[in-house]
Amino acid sequence: MNTVQEYRVSSADAGPYAVTAGPDGAMWFTLVHAGRIGRIAPDAGPVEFALDRADTGPTVITPGPDGALWFTEYRGHRIGRITTSGDAVHYALPPDLAGPFGIAAGPDGALWFTATATSRVGRITVDGEISGYALPVEGAFPSAITAGPDGAMWLTLNAADAVARIALDGTVSLHKLPTAGAAPVGITAGSDGALWFTEIGAGAVGRVTVDGRIAEFPLADRAARPHAIAPGPDGALWFSEWAGNRIGRMAVDGEQSEPCPLPTPGSEPHGLAVGPDGAVWVALEIGALARVV
């Protein structure tokens, strides 16, 4: 049985959206509506770090290869970097990389991100050098991105019902999903050497191998709107059910566990990540983080 603890970290209108484990043993999260970055540690309560602007929409956050946290600023069209002591810098993006959403560290020591507004993938070095690559589908709304086990980056194309692979030289391979209207969002590398993703439009979790073989696993509640997904400490995949107000779990053979309900109705679970404590932490847009043991 799962145990859920809820921690109030902000006002209800600040909107915790994504969460990640930092290199300092704390959990870091974005406050998308307030223009701040938050931190919570086992030995301290939540702390907020204000950015230079409150309207940039910090969205997805990830640890970088340089010991800092990197995040997308969806409305500000910037990539941000914040140290574990709270010092932030921002890198303005060119117009062809507008609307950054997903971000992840690549095997090349750079950060890769999606540009939702322009159907491109961006790359930024830890020194702030920015480059971009076009995707083969216009209006694809590239969403989440992750490093794959094959040395490439993998991303979801929400509006194109597809998953894409981009090599470090910018070469793109497209994998169309079998289900129309699947609208994939979250994606992560699983413990089985495949990539796993959520289909928010179809109420399913998908799996794609590095050679492009796709399988889809419908959820018991097809209206659950699965959003983010991450590997758990148990080797299974954990995912947020935004409309279902639950956290789901799926083994790598596709077997589903009973979803874990969240204690507060309508808590709007979005991003999730495993913490250094071995628990699954979930960002709740009502102003809280949930810790699932």
Residue pairs with C-beta under 8 A, 6 or more apart in sequence:
2 247
2 260
2 292
2 293
3 292
3 293
4 247
4 260
4 261
4 262
4 263
4 290
4 291
4 292
4 293
5 290
5 291
5 293
6 262
6 263
6 264
6 284
6 288
6 289
6 290
6 291
7 40
7 46
7 288
7 289
7 290
7 291
8 46
8 287
8 288
9 16
9 29
9 38
9 40
9 46
9 287
9 288
9 289
10 16
10 31
10 34
10 36
10 38
10 46
10 48
10 287
10 288
11 34
11 287
12 286
12 287
13 33
13 34
13 287
14 31
14 32
14 33
14 34
14 36
14 287
15 31
15 32
15 33
15 34
15 285
15 287
16 29
16 30
16 31
16 32
16 38
16 270
16 283
16 284
16 285
16 287
16 288
16 289
17 29
17 30
17 31
17 32
17 58
17 59
17 60
17 270
17 271
17 283
17 285
18 29
18 30
18 59
18 60
18 61
18 71
18 228
18 270
18 271
18 283
19 27
19 28
19 29
19 30
19 61
19 271
19 272
19 273
19 281
19 282
19 283
19 289
20 27
20 28
20 29
20 61
20 62
20 63
20 69
20 271
20 273
21 27
21 28
21 63
21 273
21 274
21 275
21 276
21 281
22 28
22 39
22 63
22 69
22 84
23 63
23 67
23 84
24 41
24 84
25 41
25 42
25 276
26 39
26 40
26 41
26 42
26 84
27 39
27 40
27 41
27 273
27 275
27 281
27 289
28 37
28 38
28 39
28 61
28 69
28 82
29 37
29 38
29 39
29 40
29 61
29 271
29 283
29 289
30 37
30 38
30 58
30 59
30 60
30 61
30 71
30 271
30 283
31 37
31 38
31 48
31 58
32 57
32 58
32 59
32 74
32 285
33 57
34 48
34 54
35 50
35 51
35 53
35 54
35 55
35 56
35 57
35 58
36 48
36 49
36 50
36 51
36 54
36 58
37 48
37 49
37 51
37 58
37 61
37 69
37 71
37 80
37 82
37 86
37 88
38 46
38 47
38 48
38 49
39 46
39 47
39 48
39 49
39 86
40 46
40 47
40 289
42 277
47 86
49 82
49 86
49 88
51 58
51 73
51 80
51 88
51 90
52 88
52 90
53 76
55 75
55 76
56 73
56 74
56 75
56 76
56 78
56 80
56 90
57 73
57 74
57 75
57 76
58 71
58 72
58 73
58 74
58 80
59 71
59 72
59 73
59 74
59 100
59 101
60 71
60 72
60 101
60 102
60 103
60 144
60 271
61 69
61 70
61 71
61 103
62 69
62 70
62 71
62 103
62 104
62 105
62 111
63 69
63 70
63 105
64 70
64 81
64 105
64 111
64 126
65 105
65 109
65 126
66 126
67 83
67 84
68 81
68 82
68 83
68 84
69 81
69 82
69 83
69 84
70 79
70 80
70 81
70 103
70 105
70 111
70 124
71 79
71 80
71 81
71 82
71 103
72 79
72 80
72 100
72 101
72 102
72 103
72 113
73 79
73 80
73 90
73 100
74 99
74 100
74 101
74 116
76 90
77 92
77 93
77 95
77 97
77 98
77 99
77 100
78 90
78 91
78 92
78 93
78 100
79 90
79 91
79 93
79 100
79 103
79 111
79 113
79 122
79 124
79 130
80 88
80 89
80 90
80 91
81 88
81 89
81 90
81 91
82 88
89 128
91 124
91 128
91 130
93 100
93 115
93 122
93 130
94 130
94 132
95 118
96 115
96 118
96 120
96 132
97 113
97 115
97 118
97 120
97 122
97 130
97 132
98 115
98 116
98 117
98 118
99 115
99 116
99 117
99 118
100 113
100 114
100 115
100 116
100 122
101 113
101 114
101 115
101 116
101 142
101 143
101 144
102 113
102 114
102 142
102 143
102 144
102 145
102 146
102 155
102 156
103 111
103 112
103 113
103 114
103 145
104 111
104 112
104 113
104 145
104 146
104 147
104 153
105 111
105 112
105 147
106 112
106 123
106 147
106 153
106 168
107 147
107 151
107 168
108 168
109 125
109 126
110 123
110 124
110 125
110 126
111 123
111 124
111 125
111 126
112 121
112 122
112 123
112 145
112 147
112 153
112 166
113 121
113 122
113 123
113 124
113 145
114 120
114 121
114 122
114 142
114 143
114 144
114 145
114 155
115 121
115 122
115 132
115 142
116 141
116 142
116 143
119 134
119 135
119 137
119 138
119 139
119 140
119 141
119 142
120 132
120 133
120 134
120 135
120 142
121 132
121 133
121 135
121 142
121 145
121 153
121 155
121 166
121 172
122 130
122 131
122 132
122 133
123 130
123 131
123 132
123 133
124 130
133 166
133 170
133 172
134 172
135 142
135 157
135 164
135 172
135 174
136 172
136 174
137 157
137 160
137 162
137 174
139 159
139 160
140 157
140 158
140 159
140 160
140 162
141 157
141 158
141 159
141 160
142 155
142 156
142 157
142 158
142 164
143 155
143 156
143 157
143 158
143 184
143 185
143 186
143 187
144 155
144 156
144 185
144 186
144 187
144 197
144 228
145 153
145 154
145 155
145 156
145 187
146 153
146 154
146 155
146 187
146 188
146 189
146 195
147 153
147 154
147 189
148 154
148 165
148 189
148 195
148 210
149 189
149 193
149 210
150 165
150 210
151 167
151 168
152 165
152 166
152 167
152 168
153 165
153 166
153 168
154 163
154 164
154 165
154 166
154 187
154 189
154 195
154 208
155 163
155 164
155 166
155 187
156 162
156 163
156 164
156 184
156 185
156 186
156 187
156 197
157 163
157 164
157 174
157 184
158 183
158 184
158 185
158 200
159 183
160 176
161 176
161 177
161 179
161 180
161 181
161 182
161 183
161 184
162 174
162 175
162 176
162 177
162 184
163 175
163 177
163 184
163 187
163 195
163 197
163 206
163 208
163 214
164 172
164 173
164 174
164 175
165 172
165 173
165 175
165 210
166 172
166 173
173 212
175 208
175 212
175 214
177 184
177 199
177 206
177 214
177 216
178 214
178 216
179 199
179 202
179 204
179 216
181 201
181 202
182 199
182 201
182 202
182 204
182 206
182 216
183 199
183 200
183 201
183 202
184 197
184 198
184 199
184 200
184 206
185 197
185 198
185 200
185 226
185 227
185 228
186 197
186 198
186 226
186 227
186 228
186 229
186 230
186 239
186 240
187 195
187 196
187 197
187 198
187 229
188 195
188 196
188 197
188 229
188 230
188 231
188 237
189 195
189 196
189 231
190 196
190 207
190 231
190 237
190 252
191 231
191 235
191 252
192 252
193 209
193 210
194 207
194 208
194 209
194 210
194 252
195 207
195 208
195 209
195 210
196 205
196 206
196 207
196 229
196 231
196 237
196 250
197 205
197 206
197 207
197 208
197 229
198 204
198 205
198 206
198 226
198 227
198 228
198 229
198 239
199 205
199 206
199 216
199 226
200 225
200 226
200 227
200 242
202 216
202 218
202 222
203 218
203 219
203 221
203 222
203 223
203 224
203 225
203 226
204 216
204 217
204 218
204 219
204 222
204 226
205 216
205 217
205 219
205 226
205 229
205 237
205 239
205 248
205 250
206 214
206 215
206 216
206 217
207 214
207 215
207 216
207 217
207 254
208 214
208 215
215 254
217 250
217 254
217 256
219 226
219 241
219 248
219 256
220 256
220 259
221 241
221 244
221 259
223 243
223 244
224 241
224 242
224 243
224 244
224 246
224 248
224 259
225 241
225 242
225 243
225 244
226 239
226 240
226 241
226 242
226 248
227 239
227 240
227 241
227 242
227 269
227 270
227 271
228 239
228 240
228 270
228 271
228 272
229 237
229 238
229 239
229 240
229 272
230 237
230 238
230 239
230 272
230 273
230 274
230 280
231 237
231 238
231 274
232 238
232 249
232 274
232 280
233 274
233 278
235 251
235 252
236 249
236 250
236 251
236 252
236 257
237 249
237 250
237 251
237 252
238 247
238 248
238 249
238 272
238 274
238 280
238 292
239 247
239 248
239 249
239 250
239 272
240 247
240 248
240 269
240 270
240 271
240 272
240 282
241 247
241 248
241 259
241 269
242 268
242 269
242 270
244 259
245 261
245 262
245 265
245 266
245 267
245 268
245 269
246 259
246 260
246 261
246 262
246 269
247 259
247 260
247 262
247 269
247 272
247 280
247 282
247 290
247 292
248 256
248 257
248 259
248 260
249 256
249 257
249 259
249 260
250 256
250 257
251 257
260 292
262 269
262 282
262 284
262 290
263 290
264 284
264 286
264 288
266 286
267 284
267 285
267 286
267 288
267 290
268 284
268 285
268 286
269 282
269 283
269 284
269 285
269 290
270 282
270 283
270 284
270 285
271 282
271 283
272 280
272 281
272 282
272 283
273 280
273 281
274 280
274 281
275 281
275 291
277 291
278 293
279 291
279 292
279 293
280 291
280 292
281 289
281 290
281 291
281 292
282 289
282 290
282 291
282 292
283 289
284 290
